[in-house]
Amino acid sequence: MIRAFLFPALALLAAPLAAQDFSENSEARSWNLYAEEPALFEAKVVDAMCELTGDCPSNCGDGDRQLALLRAADGVLVMALKNNQPAFTGAVVDLLPYCGQDITVDGLMINDEDFPINNVYLVQRIKAGSADWTKASQWTKVWAANNPDAKGKGQWFRRDPRIQALIAKEGYLGLGLEIDKAFKEYLFE
């Protein structure tokens, strides 16, 4: 049900994007992604669900909700889905300290005229007021601080206790342990 509401709503919110060019003065580093464009703009950090539904917990949900950028130039709700790290960990940790504040962001906008939802943003740098730019790369540091018993080598998600608990409950495929077992037998026999 959320998808049925969310995707059309995002498509409507994205409409003014095509008329704007936010690449001027951007120092965003290319990720060689399809349809990426450098984008530097001022915006207010908001809770995306709050903006779309009116369900507004305090402090943007304390990091449990997707954050977005309400762009000052045109009022478009830009979905900040990625930070500056190579892992696709999201931008919530980097944006949460600025909940409800006006900031300037620099990063990459995914903008494809043939795709109806083109306001996906990869935040690389954040600037609040006259402060210096800060790199949007805090996710793994915050994860490590929140999971001190998960130290080790390799990818963080292989050691994450939440992910390990989900796998133990639902299997690697997320379809239940019995299906996981049958799939492994089929695959490795």
For each residue, the residues with C-beta under 8 A, 3 or more apart:
1: 4 5
2: 5 6
3: 6 7
4: 1 7 8
5: 1 2 8 9 52
6: 2 3 9 10 52
7: 3 4 10 11 116 117
8: 4 5 11 12
9: 5 6 12 13 52
10: 6 7 13 14 77 79 117 119
11: 7 8 14 15 116 117
12: 8 9 15
13: 9 10 76 77 119
14: 10 11 17 76 116 117 118 119
15: 11 12 18
16: 19 20 74 75 76
17: 14 20 74 76 109 111 118 119
18: 15 111 113 118
19: 16
20: 16 17 73 74
21: 24
22: 26 37 38 39 40 41 73 109
23: 26 37 38 39 40
24: 21 40
25: 40
26: 22 23 38 39 40 106 107
27: 38 40 106 125
28: 38 39 40 106 107 108 124 125
29: 124
30: 33 36 38 108
31: 36 108 122
32: 36
33: 30 36 108 110 122
34: 110 112
35: 110 111 112 115 118
36: 30 31 32 33 108 109 110 111 122
37: 22 23 108 109 110 111
38: 22 23 26 27 28 30 106 107 108 109
39: 22 23 26 28 105 106 107 108 109 121
40: 22 23 24 25 26 27 28 104 105 106
41: 22 69 71 72 73 104 105
42: 71 72 73 102 103 104
43: 69 70 71 72 78 102 103 104 105
44: 69 70 72 100 101 102 103
45: 60 67 68 69 70 95 96 98 99 100 101 103
46: 50 51 60 67 68 69 70 77 99 100
47: 50 51 56 57 60 61 65 66 67 68 99
48: 51 52 65 66 67 68 77 79
49: 52 53 55 61 65 66
50: 46 47 53 54 55 56 57 60 65
51: 46 47 48 68 70 77
52: 5 6 9 48 49 77
53: 49 50
54: 50
55: 49 50
56: 47 50
57: 47 50 60 61 62 65
58: 62
59: 62 96 99
60: 45 46 47 50 57 63 65 67 96 99 100
61: 47 49 57 64 65
62: 57 58 59 96
63: 60 92 93 96
64: 61
65: 47 48 49 50 57 60 61 92
66: 47 48 49 79 81 90 92
67: 45 46 47 48 60 80 91 92 95 96 99
68: 45 46 47 48 51 77 78 79 80
69: 41 43 44 45 46 77 78 80 95 105 121
70: 43 44 45 46 51 75 76 77 78
71: 41 42 43 74 75 76 77 78
72: 41 42 43 44 102
73: 20 22 41 42
74: 16 17 20 71
75: 16 70 71
76: 13 14 16 17 70 71 119
77: 10 13 46 48 51 52 68 69 70 71 119
78: 43 68 69 70 71 109 119 120 121
79: 10 48 66 68 119 120 121
80: 67 68 69 91 95 105 121 122 123
81: 66 90 91 120 121 122
82: 88 89 90 91 121 122 123
83: 89 90 91 93 94 122 123 124 136 137 138 139
84: 94 107 122 123 124 125 135 136 137
85: 89 137 139 140
86:
87: 139 140 155 156
88: 82
89: 82 83 85 93 139 140 143
90: 66 81 82 83 93 139
91: 67 80 81 82 83 94 95 121 122 123 136
92: 63 65 66 67 95 96
93: 63 83 89 90 96 138 139 142
94: 83 84 91 97 123 126 134 136 137 138 139
95: 45 67 69 80 91 92 98 99 123 126 136
96: 45 59 60 62 63 67 92 93 99
97: 94
98: 45 95 101 103 126 128
99: 45 46 47 59 60 67 95 96
100: 44 45 46 60
101: 44 45 98 128
102: 42 43 44 72 128
103: 42 43 44 45 98 126 127 128
104: 40 41 42 43 126 127 128
105: 39 40 41 43 69 80 121 123 125 126 127
106: 26 27 28 38 39 40 123 124 125 127 133
107: 26 28 38 39 84 121 122 123 124 125 136
108: 28 30 31 33 36 37 38 39 121 122 124
109: 17 22 36 37 38 39 78 118 119 120 121 122
110: 33 34 35 36 37 118 120 121 122
111: 17 18 35 36 37 118
112: 34 35 115 118
113: 18 118
114:
115: 35 112 118
116: 7 11 14
117: 7 10 11 14 120
118: 14 17 18 35 109 110 111 112 113 115
119: 10 13 14 17 76 77 78 79 109
120: 78 79 81 109 110 117
121: 39 69 78 79 80 81 82 91 105 107 108 109 110
122: 31 33 36 80 81 82 83 84 91 107 108 109 110
123: 80 82 83 84 91 94 95 105 106 107 126 136
124: 28 29 83 84 106 107 108 135 136
125: 27 28 84 105 106 107 133 134 135 136
126: 94 95 98 103 104 105 123 133 134 136
127: 103 104 105 106 131 132 133 134
128: 98 101 102 103 104 131
129:
130:
131: 127 128 134
132: 127
133: 106 125 126 127
134: 94 125 126 127 131
135: 84 124 125
136: 83 84 91 94 95 107 123 124 125 126
137: 83 84 85 94 140 141
138: 83 93 94 141 142
139: 83 85 87 89 90 93 94 142 143
140: 85 87 89 137 143 144 156
141: 137 138 144 145
142: 93 138 139 145 146
143: 89 139 140 146 147 156 160
144: 140 141 147 148 150 151 156
145: 141 142 148
146: 142 143
147: 143 144 150 159 160 161
148: 144 145 151
149: 161
150: 144 147 156 159 160 161
151: 144 148 159
152: 159
153:
154: 158 159
155: 87 158 159
156: 87 140 143 144 150 159 160
157: 160 163
158: 154 155 163
159: 147 150 151 152 154 155 156 164
160: 143 147 150 156 157 163 164
161: 147 149 150 164 165
162: 165 166
163: 157 158 160 166 167
164: 159 160 161 167 168
165: 161 162 168 169
166: 162 163 169 170 174
167: 163 164 170 171 172
168: 164 165
169: 165 166 177
170: 166 167 173 174 175 176 177
171: 167 174 175 176 177 179 180 181
172: 167 180
173: 170 179 180 183
174: 166 170 171
175: 170 171 179 180
176: 170 171 179 180
177: 169 170 171 180 181
178: 181 182
179: 171 173 175 176 182 183
180: 171 172 173 175 176 177 183 184
181: 171 177 178 184 185
182: 178 179 185 186
183: 173 179 180 186 187
184: 180 181 187 188
185: 181 182 188 189
186: 182 183 189
187: 183 184
188: 184 185
189: 185 186
